[in-house]
């Protein structure tokens, strides 16, 4: 089970900043998160970056117990 960390707008959509989700790949974790957090969460994902333990990841990136999967939407500001 990996720790899923969520930031900014995707955190708001999920209603939490941190949860534990089972899965062997980033894609499996994202699929489970989509089912848990609903359409607004799913709609935000295409513009987000996904990281595993501080390294940019793809959907086929494997994860093991206690890995941290982070989803970060684009951030703007000034």
HELIX and SHEET records of a PDB file:
HELIX    1   1 UNK A    8  UNK A   14  1                                   7    
HELIX    2   2 UNK A   26  UNK A   37  1                                  12    
HELIX    3   3 UNK A   39  UNK A   45  1                                   7    
SHEET    1   A 5 UNK A  18  UNK A  21  0                                        
SHEET    2   A 5 UNK A   2  UNK A   6 -1                                        
SHEET    3   A 5 UNK A  68  UNK A  72  1                                        
SHEET    4   A 5 UNK A  49  UNK A  52 -1                                        
SHEET    5   A 5 UNK A  55  UNK A  56 -1                                        
END                                                                             
